[in-house]
Amino acid sequence: METPEAIRRAISHCDVAPLEVTLLVASTETPAGVALVEEGICLSKEAFLGHPTANQEMVSPIYVAVLDRHSPESAIELEDVYCDFIREHHPDTHRRSRCGPQYVPEDHGCDFGRCLFVDDRGEVVGSSISSNRQSDGFHLFINTSHDLPQHASSYLYVTLHELWHVFQISSISQADITYEELAYPLGKRLGSDPTVDTPWWMEGSATYFSHYFYAQHPEAGEDWLYQQADRGFWTDYNGSGLGDIIDQYRDSGRSLFDFQYGGSDHQVAYWTGFWYVAYLMEQKGIDTIFDFHAGLEEQGFEQSFVNAFGTSHTEFLEEFEAFIEKPRSEMLDIFTTAARTTTATTATIDPIAPAEDEPFWNEPMRSLSDGRPVPSCGDGFTFTGPVVDADDVESVMFHPGGHVTPHDHMAYWSTGEPTDPSGFLRSKQVQLTAPADVFAMDLGWEQRTNEEEDTYLEWGASLTFCDGHIAMFGHVGQPTDELLEILNAGVLLESMSDDSDCNLGGDEAAAAGEGCRRSIEASVPAGTALFHSSGMTSGFDFGLSLVGLTVDELTEHPSYGFSIMPWRSGSGKSVCPLDYFPEPWNSDYLALLASDRCGPFNQDVPETAMGLWFPSPSLDQPPPPWEPWPNEEFDSIWLFAYHDDSSKHELTVPDDSFGLEYGNFVIETRDEETVNRRWDEVVAGDVYCAELLQADSAFSHESTPSAIALLELSTDGQSLTIEGYARSECVDGLDFGGRARIFYR
């Protein structure tokens, strides 16, 4: 029986005719989210689904399952609505699908509903096209929600991406076509192994055209397509540690047509395919893609490609691979052309009710599970009690520690020699307490090994306070019974473990690397005993991040400093926690400070070398949540003020890719010439030289230099060239050699 509240046959944002679109909406998805899905459908209809070349006989019907990513329960409820709907309108498909009576979920390892809209772990599935008109009689578009208001754009370009697949698939009219028969004309079986699916064309074009058409939306900004292209090729997008995507492709020695779905291949195929299609459109014009699809069924992929683009897909690959050997700036010039083309065609797109709020990089948790707002801090955030007895702490140090880049816990708390006689511990275990009322907690543990290969459990936690501000704990031990009891009675927000029933209290039998982590909404009063420090390092981590604040508001906090790209930095919202304790704890903790200050956590100085430098230029806005920015710590460098002597500056190095080995290097600054200048006095116009004292700890370093570094800032202050040499002195006549590397703001 149809449920009117869940099944919506009318699209309120536009007239989608001749398309037939039905929305099946999860009970917990927000009206704003549904409105954005509808808007994305309208954009898709105007951009390509309603194009004269679209095969209208095969485009419809489209059923859209609108899911709330945070509610597996409502997704499972919607499975029943969907199955009843399919049984009524497509009984044959119902009978042979997971909705049919012959499908027993438990026999297929499914313990959550029918594993249609949730996976076998009970988590809501991602967005996809999960059926097609040829075999099922309809296209099923599963749309998974995004957090609002900061990620409104994701609703739109994800919808454009998935419905572009509908446009692609609908080019083929043959009913009951097998998967293999459909894969060939769609370009998925053109590699050296014709039995293996490859995503370069189908996903590369969907990724390109979703961003191309979204770039026409007034909320996208003038350089949206340029930004996506830049980030997609010049970052380690897949987090593989193998370098930028473009380098992963160029260094592979493999054909684009052989990169597969999944693993480290996945994003290389998607984004190299994006660039292949982008270059093709720049060369041949946007209308040719519609000509290609119009001839696809009759002519097949290869011949339709030749007819539409005037070259074969293999010949064009040779042109493309020559193109991507050009300088980065020259490659990106094609998106300046694309931007002009997009502007000229915006009249064909009629965006409906764009989101009023721009995405915000520092969005806080705003509401509790029952809809009530997170309590306000009033005039400003402060802790209300201690986090640890000051007598139990030996010292507090401000330093990045073993990290290369700045982060949220650079105030390190040392607890002194252990009292445990076994020799297993490295420091004294001390009691830690909640320094303010907590409204949600992310808590987890991992089985780790020490240098002697002994295993031990160690916990970490993130606490949410008033206004959504966050404190983190690292290197802590087992939670107290009191805390576990509170959390067990709370509301589960998210499980981040493969085993949803894992024990937050720990499992001594777990294998190394295994663990358990959950996010739970619960009321933990200030003063609650949380856990002890683990004793497995010199102390414990405790950091504070202020969320919901703009950069201008954050810079009003003395220990924050200034960050040019805060959303790209691990310390982009962080401050020194010592400053936020009331008396007497503020004075007690500051008296423990071994460094000459606590902060600033961000030390970017525009138009100088000082601050954080990345492996690629930054975009003007943060990426969407479903495409998180990769961890760039070991591809970046940080130039900052030494924590214990204002006359010295420091440099952190991730590896030896530009002539310096991993570690920290200190310089004794000078006030004149170009040798050993303060980082904030290294400016455009000269090549500077730094004589480097390698550090062996946070407080000690060599007495004489063992290496030097040449530095040159670009005229616009947006890039820094650096190269290291194994020599002890800066002398005249030095110049950059073959190992010089460029870093970016």
Helices and strands as residue ranges (DSSP letters): E 7-8, E 21-25, H 31-44, I 45-49, H 56-59, E 62-67, H 72-89, H 91-96, G 105-108, E 128-129, H 133-136, E 139-144, H 152-169, H 179-183, H 202-214, H 224-233, H 245-252, G 256-258, H 265-284, H 288-294, H 296-309, H 313-323, H 328-345, G 346-348, G 390-392, E 395-398, E 411-414, E 431-433, E 438-449, E 455-464, G 466-468, E 470-479, H 481-488, E 491-495, E 515-524, E 529-533, E 539-545, H 551-554, E 561-562, G 566-568, E 574-575, G 577-580, H 585-590, E 602-603, E 611-613, G 633-635, E 637-641, E 648-653, E 663-668, G 679-681, E 687-697, E 700-701, E 707-713, E 719-725, E 741-744
